[in-house]
Amino acid sequence: MKAVIVAAGMGTRLRPHIEETPKVLLPIGSQRLLDYQRAALAEAGVEDVALIRGFRGDLFTDPDLTYYENPEYERN
């Protein structure tokens, strides 16, 4: 099974917490939001995960993910 995580947006409603960090990389408790998402997907049997990145896309470096770029993230 496959999944797509949309993580390109700037998350402006979470300012000032996201000035330099995408919202899915923010820690919530002991893990980042992205870690919780991936754990839930793995538990559901999802083996192939793609992530759409935009804002601070350079911070997404997990080699187990397939990445797609959204250069228009500021407008959509």
VENMO-V20279 format. One record per pair of residues at least 4 apart in sequence whose C-alpha atoms are under 8 Angstrom apart, sorted by the first residue. I is the first residue (numbers start at 1). J is the second residue. D is the distance in Angstrom with one decimal. If there is no record, write none. Layout:
# VENMO-V20279
i | j | d
I | J | D
I | J | D
This chain:
# VENMO-V20279
i | j | d
1 | 45 | 6.7
1 | 46 | 4.7
1 | 47 | 5.9
1 | 48 | 6.5
2 | 46 | 5.6
2 | 47 | 6.3
2 | 48 | 4.7
2 | 49 | 5.8
2 | 50 | 7.9
3 | 41 | 7.8
3 | 46 | 6.7
3 | 48 | 6.4
3 | 49 | 4.9
3 | 50 | 6.3
4 | 49 | 5.8
4 | 50 | 4.8
4 | 51 | 5.6
4 | 52 | 7.3
5 | 49 | 7.4
5 | 50 | 6.2
5 | 51 | 4.7
5 | 52 | 6.3
6 | 51 | 5.9
6 | 52 | 5.0
6 | 53 | 7.0
7 | 22 | 7.4
7 | 23 | 7.8
7 | 24 | 6.7
7 | 51 | 6.6
7 | 52 | 5.5
7 | 53 | 5.2
7 | 54 | 7.1
8 | 22 | 8.0
8 | 52 | 5.7
8 | 53 | 4.1
8 | 54 | 4.0
8 | 55 | 5.5
8 | 57 | 7.5
8 | 69 | 7.9
8 | 70 | 6.5
8 | 73 | 5.8
9 | 22 | 7.7
9 | 53 | 7.8
9 | 54 | 6.5
9 | 55 | 6.0
9 | 73 | 5.6
9 | 74 | 7.0
9 | 76 | 7.7
10 | 18 | 7.7
10 | 22 | 6.6
10 | 23 | 7.6
10 | 55 | 5.7
10 | 73 | 7.5
10 | 74 | 7.1
11 | 15 | 7.4
11 | 18 | 7.0
11 | 22 | 7.2
11 | 23 | 6.2
12 | 18 | 7.5
14 | 18 | 6.1
14 | 23 | 7.6
15 | 19 | 6.3
17 | 21 | 7.7
18 | 22 | 5.9
18 | 23 | 6.1
18 | 26 | 7.7
20 | 56 | 7.3
21 | 25 | 6.4
21 | 26 | 6.8
21 | 56 | 6.8
21 | 59 | 7.9
22 | 26 | 6.9
22 | 55 | 6.6
22 | 56 | 6.5
23 | 33 | 7.6
24 | 32 | 6.6
24 | 33 | 4.8
24 | 34 | 5.0
25 | 32 | 5.2
25 | 33 | 6.0
25 | 34 | 6.0
26 | 32 | 5.2
26 | 33 | 6.2
27 | 31 | 5.3
27 | 32 | 4.1
27 | 33 | 6.3
28 | 32 | 5.6
28 | 33 | 6.2
31 | 35 | 6.1
31 | 36 | 6.9
32 | 36 | 6.7
33 | 37 | 6.3
34 | 38 | 6.1
35 | 39 | 6.1
36 | 40 | 6.2
37 | 41 | 6.2
38 | 42 | 6.1
39 | 43 | 6.1
40 | 44 | 6.3
41 | 45 | 6.4
41 | 46 | 5.2
41 | 47 | 7.8
42 | 46 | 5.1
42 | 47 | 6.4
48 | 65 | 7.6
49 | 64 | 7.9
49 | 65 | 5.7
49 | 66 | 6.5
50 | 65 | 5.5
50 | 66 | 4.4
50 | 67 | 5.7
50 | 68 | 7.3
51 | 65 | 6.7
51 | 66 | 6.2
51 | 67 | 5.0
51 | 68 | 6.2
52 | 67 | 5.9
52 | 68 | 4.7
52 | 69 | 5.7
52 | 70 | 6.6
53 | 57 | 5.1
53 | 60 | 7.7
53 | 67 | 6.9
53 | 68 | 6.2
53 | 69 | 5.2
53 | 70 | 6.0
54 | 69 | 6.0
54 | 70 | 5.0
54 | 71 | 5.9
54 | 72 | 7.6
54 | 73 | 5.5
55 | 73 | 6.7
55 | 74 | 7.8
56 | 60 | 7.9
57 | 69 | 7.8
72 | 76 | 6.4
